[in-house]
């Protein structure tokens, strides 16, 4: 059974990603936590962080380095995607940057991408949906390509989540870092593109992950429970709508929130494990171990790293599955 394409159809013509230079270890995070006043700070240790999250390192951006600002990281990943897609600058119609950590109110991060890449014809805008931002941006790009006949788009997800993290807070300090990921989309009418989509939107639960004073505050257990539920429901829904079985997924790109969440959702969806019982990271690629949670950056980064290891082939069935602050969750199935 093959599902009909939602919208006009597209092919993924290229991918890109960018990371800052500074790698921060769990031992360094533990030192930061112990310097604070959290009542359980002395119980923090590197092994606990790895067991609790799956994270061993993450990247911190230097805001004084123009290549590591939100715009700088976005420009780098978008340029990679554009060059790999072999898109002439004058042929790009649309640039969307998903981010919650803009460098300044104006100009927008997407404006800087358009400027620096010489995309003179491209319309641009930023989109903020925290960790679900990149997935939503792909949906919006697909819709605009269908509605307005746009031919080529660059979709970028970037966050310097380290900039909005309180590193004395045991709940959030181990999780967040900075990264950017991008994809280049080209309109086609050959059955490729988005074939299914599902969303869950819980504005009433926004309090479980918020940033009232510029730093994130999280109810970890509530985030985990709702995140697993939402990603499971959306993941199963896009499989059903696309007429696919779990074994037909070539790769599923989860928001990299927590390795235990990813593993549980993968199991809930029925994605086969390896013969030795471990997570099949060919199908469920992982970057959380070395890059942590970079909010809108995770899905694009993880997809790019997966494609670098195993080049994308026409005919693959992909799933992008994200959840984040809001609370908003979205998944879609893509016929590559």
ChimeraX attribute file (.defattr): number of C-alpha atoms within 10 A of each C-alpha:
attribute: neighborCount
match mode: 1-to-1
recipient: residues
	/A:1	6
	/A:2	11
	/A:3	16
	/A:4	16
	/A:5	20
	/A:6	19
	/A:7	19
	/A:8	23
	/A:9	25
	/A:10	28
	/A:11	21
	/A:12	21
	/A:13	22
	/A:14	23
	/A:15	30
	/A:16	29
	/A:17	29
	/A:18	26
	/A:19	25
	/A:20	21
	/A:21	12
	/A:22	12
	/A:23	15
	/A:24	18
	/A:25	16
	/A:26	22
	/A:27	16
	/A:28	14
	/A:29	23
	/A:30	23
	/A:31	17
	/A:32	18
	/A:33	25
	/A:34	20
	/A:35	13
	/A:36	15
	/A:37	12
	/A:38	13
	/A:39	10
	/A:40	11
	/A:41	18
	/A:42	14
	/A:43	11
	/A:44	18
	/A:45	17
	/A:46	18
	/A:47	14
	/A:48	15
	/A:49	20
	/A:50	17
	/A:51	13
	/A:52	14
	/A:53	21
	/A:54	23
	/A:55	28
	/A:56	21
	/A:57	23
	/A:58	28
	/A:59	24
	/A:60	23
	/A:61	25
	/A:62	16
	/A:63	14
	/A:64	8
	/A:65	10
	/A:66	12
	/A:67	19
	/A:68	24
	/A:69	23
	/A:70	27
	/A:71	26
	/A:72	23
	/A:73	29
	/A:74	34
	/A:75	29
	/A:76	22
	/A:77	29
	/A:78	31
	/A:79	24
	/A:80	21
	/A:81	27
	/A:82	25
	/A:83	16
	/A:84	15
	/A:85	18
	/A:86	12
	/A:87	20
	/A:88	11
	/A:89	16
	/A:90	12
	/A:91	15
	/A:92	24
	/A:93	20
	/A:94	23
	/A:95	25
	/A:96	27
	/A:97	34
	/A:98	34
	/A:99	31
	/A:100	22
	/A:101	22
	/A:102	21
	/A:103	16
	/A:104	10
	/A:105	8
	/A:106	9
	/A:107	10
	/A:108	17
	/A:109	30
	/A:110	27
	/A:111	20
	/A:112	17
	/A:113	26
	/A:114	24
	/A:115	13
	/A:116	15
	/A:117	15
	/A:118	14
	/A:119	20
	/A:120	14
	/A:121	13
	/A:122	21
	/A:123	15
	/A:124	20
	/A:125	14
	/A:126	19
	/A:127	21
	/A:128	19
	/A:129	22
	/A:130	27
	/A:131	33
	/A:132	30
	/A:133	33
	/A:134	36
	/A:135	28
	/A:136	28
	/A:137	24
	/A:138	23
	/A:139	20
	/A:140	15
	/A:141	21
	/A:142	23
	/A:143	18
	/A:144	17
	/A:145	23
	/A:146	17
	/A:147	11
	/A:148	9
	/A:149	12
	/A:150	20
	/A:151	18
	/A:152	23
	/A:153	30
	/A:154	32
	/A:155	29
	/A:156	38
	/A:157	40
	/A:158	40
	/A:159	34
	/A:160	32
	/A:161	29
	/A:162	26
	/A:163	19
	/A:164	18
	/A:165	20
	/A:166	20
	/A:167	23
	/A:168	20
	/A:169	21
	/A:170	23
	/A:171	17
	/A:172	18
	/A:173	20
	/A:174	34
	/A:175	30
	/A:176	28
	/A:177	30
	/A:178	31
	/A:179	34
	/A:180	37
	/A:181	34
	/A:182	34
	/A:183	29
	/A:184	28
	/A:185	29
	/A:186	22
	/A:187	22
	/A:188	15
	/A:189	12
	/A:190	11
	/A:191	19
	/A:192	23
	/A:193	27
	/A:194	28
	/A:195	24
	/A:196	22
	/A:197	22
	/A:198	20
	/A:199	20
	/A:200	16
	/A:201	14
	/A:202	13
	/A:203	11
	/A:204	9
	/A:205	16
	/A:206	15
	/A:207	17
	/A:208	17
	/A:209	18
	/A:210	17
	/A:211	13
	/A:212	9
	/A:213	8
	/A:214	11
	/A:215	16
	/A:216	19
	/A:217	19
	/A:218	17
	/A:219	13
	/A:220	12
	/A:221	11
	/A:222	14
	/A:223	21
	/A:224	15
	/A:225	11
	/A:226	18
	/A:227	23
	/A:228	20
	/A:229	19
	/A:230	27
	/A:231	29
	/A:232	20
	/A:233	20
	/A:234	23
	/A:235	29
	/A:236	21
	/A:237	20
	/A:238	24
	/A:239	24
	/A:240	15
	/A:241	17
	/A:242	23
	/A:243	14
	/A:244	17
	/A:245	13
	/A:246	17
	/A:247	12
	/A:248	14
	/A:249	19
	/A:250	18
	/A:251	23
	/A:252	26
	/A:253	24
	/A:254	29
	/A:255	32
	/A:256	32
	/A:257	26
	/A:258	21
	/A:259	20
	/A:260	15
	/A:261	21
	/A:262	23
	/A:263	18
	/A:264	15
	/A:265	22
	/A:266	24
	/A:267	15
	/A:268	16
	/A:269	20
	/A:270	13
	/A:271	21
	/A:272	17
	/A:273	16
	/A:274	11
	/A:275	8
	/A:276	7
	/A:277	8
	/A:278	10
	/A:279	19
	/A:280	18
	/A:281	14
	/A:282	14
	/A:283	20
	/A:284	23
	/A:285	20
	/A:286	27
	/A:287	23
	/A:288	26
	/A:289	17
	/A:290	16
	/A:291	27
	/A:292	29
	/A:293	31
	/A:294	30
	/A:295	36
	/A:296	39
	/A:297	36
	/A:298	35
	/A:299	34
	/A:300	30
	/A:301	31
	/A:302	26
	/A:303	27
	/A:304	24
	/A:305	19
	/A:306	21
	/A:307	16
	/A:308	12
	/A:309	9
	/A:310	10
	/A:311	10
	/A:312	20
	/A:313	10
	/A:314	11
	/A:315	12
	/A:316	15
	/A:317	22
	/A:318	23
	/A:319	24
	/A:320	25
	/A:321	29
	/A:322	32
	/A:323	33
	/A:324	23
	/A:325	25
	/A:326	20
	/A:327	25
	/A:328	23
	/A:329	29
	/A:330	26
	/A:331	32
	/A:332	27
	/A:333	28
	/A:334	26
	/A:335	25
	/A:336	20
